[in-house]
Amino acid sequence: MTAQDAPAARLVSNGGGAKRKARVMAWEDVKAICRLLGHAGRRRLVHAVKSFEAGPFSRWRWPGGLPERLVIAPQDIRTSDPTIAGDIYAGVFAFAGKVAETGGHSPFDIEPPSDDWARELHSFGWLRHLKAANGALTRSNARALVSDWIMHEARHDPIAFETEVAARRLIVFVSQSPLILEGADRAFYRTFLKCIIRHVRRLRRGLKHVEEGYPTLASLISVTLAALSLDGQTKLVRQMMTALDAELLRQILPDGGHVSRNPQVIVDLLIDLLPLRQAFTARGVAPSAALLGAIDRMLPMLRFFRHRNGEFARFNGMGTTRVDIMAAVLAHDDARGQPVSNASPSGYQRLDCGATTLIVDVGAPPPMELSGNAHAGCLAFEMSAGACRFVVNCGGAEGPALWQEASRATAAHSTLTVENTSSARFARSGLMRRIFGTAIIAGPKVLESERLERHNDVAVTASHDGYLKRFGVIHSRSLTLSADGTRIIGVDRLDAKRHLKAPVKFIIRFHLHPSIRASRTGGGQVIMLAPDGEAWSFACTDLEPMLEESIYLSAIHGRRRCLQIVLEGEAGEDMPEITWSMEREAVGKGARRGRA
């Protein structure tokens, strides 16, 4: 590993755990394996029930007569760029941070530069850029590319038939059908329609095999949208809407969060649910109460996770914020109200005073089957002032596998770690990963949190037992934001629940955004300066703050070096209580505009 990758090595080692004299007891591993086997058994049972309900001939069964035509084209609310159409016509395809030139060949025949690139290619989301160009040449180009894909459908890479990829492609095909079909002859029309029918059949048949969580919803949404777009599919619409309603009620929490606790899933769902709501209206069918209720709950939750500069807080798989997508989704938020503050069902808290915002993770890991992208970031927080983010977490589910793994560790979050280990344990062995992916197999179970608002100050106090079994300690954190938003007081405490044979070491980290410049003063403080002139100081009377290197992961800018404030200590017979503070020293332009 190169010197440039050293921060990743440190984060991975922190997440996996430093070597200790006292090893984790074998009994804990046995219990973890039992939980995994129980999870596998539940998945097999669900698969058996779904297979029974589907029936042995479901592959060939269609509810009602086969459709003869498309009657509506649902709206695609994603933003588009007509200049990209020229690149596509020239055979230049730029997806997922990779660029490939076809050299006159079909893009489906060349070697993809990455799996993520192949997923975007086969998803066909890029057709919207051709539509934006709105010319006879781009329409012909779109039809030729779709025809080429259909012609060689049987020999495409398995990536093309992954559930989320196939669902996305089906949505794009029906949404962009005017672009694809304008000027086409009847033979191509029938070929295209048969391709849509195959997608519907494949996705319906695959529902009993699809992963739980977002992939299930993606399949149901795509088939429901296709059924609304086809003629004479009242029965199919009714069947799919019943299944979709049940899944929305199961996966969307009362506060609008998703059971995976990943903010990105809310964005992805709204991108498709909003056009689905419009499609019901276009067909003269009333959307279900479950669909409308889910949308109404999720839209305010988007604002909950947003800092004042529009960026999302990075928790549990949330990566780089797509500003264009966020703008498209929030344009449909008629209420445009203030974000909720207490999102207890999702396990998050938001503190807003003056021009300062804190977003705190006070929840347990999601269920094992939904924890493939979940992080060990219990009691981590992000802080922004005005238009600048100061304290952040390192990243989300983007980039190479090594960096994704590192970003999930507790050390990659602005919280406390004990003995350089994560507060949750991930499936790491080869066998477990083949069966269960990257699920969290153990983590905090008992979490307590309380929100207090007194004299306009806002305080959140929470604790978790993620370190109890291994080290015998409970981590508690209190965060208080003053009424004017100019001062934050934090208290981190370790409480021993059994006799400790040896002291345990702990580190409290505060990862800083790459745009923040930081330096230590002669008095032991750390001064943090944002590009717009906003300045804050960090102080701790119990431990000396140190500045160390960190890393910030971005799908747009790649890996970016940044700094982190570090408090290191040791807990023995006397359990420490570490009090630290952050105080505004200068008001930036963004904060002044916010007050105006």
Buried (B, 14 or more C-beta within 10 A) or exposed (E): EEEEBEBBBBBBBBBBBEEBEEEBEEEEBEBBEEBBEEBBEEBEEEEEEEEEEBEEEBEEEBBEEEBEEBBBBBEBBBBBEBEBBBBBBEBBBBBBBBEBBBEEEBBBEBEBBBEBBBBBBBBBBBBBBBBBBEEEEBBBBBBEBBBBBBEEBEEEBEBBBBBBBBBBBBBBBBBBBEBBBEEBEEEBBEBBBEBBBBBBBBBBBBBBEBBBBBBBBBBBBBBBBBBBBBEBBBEBBEBBBEBBBEBBEEBBBEBBBBBBBBBBBBBBBBBBBBBBBBBBEBBEBEBBEBBBBBBEBBBBBBBBBBBBBEBBBBBBBBBBBBEEBBEBBBEBBEEEEEBBBBBBBBBBBBBBBBBBBBBBBBBBBBBBBBBBBBBBBBBBBBBBBBBBBBBBBBBBBBBEEBBBBBBBBBBBBBBBBBBBBBBBBBBEEEEBEEBBBBBBBBBBEEBEBEBEEEEEBBBBBBBBBBBBBBBBBBBBBBBBBBBEBBBBBBBBBBBBEEEBEEEBBBBBBBBBBBBBEBEBEEEEBBBBBBBBBBBBBBBBEEBEBEBEEBBBBBBEEEBBEBBBBBBBBEBEEEEBEBBBBBBBEBBBBBBBEBEE
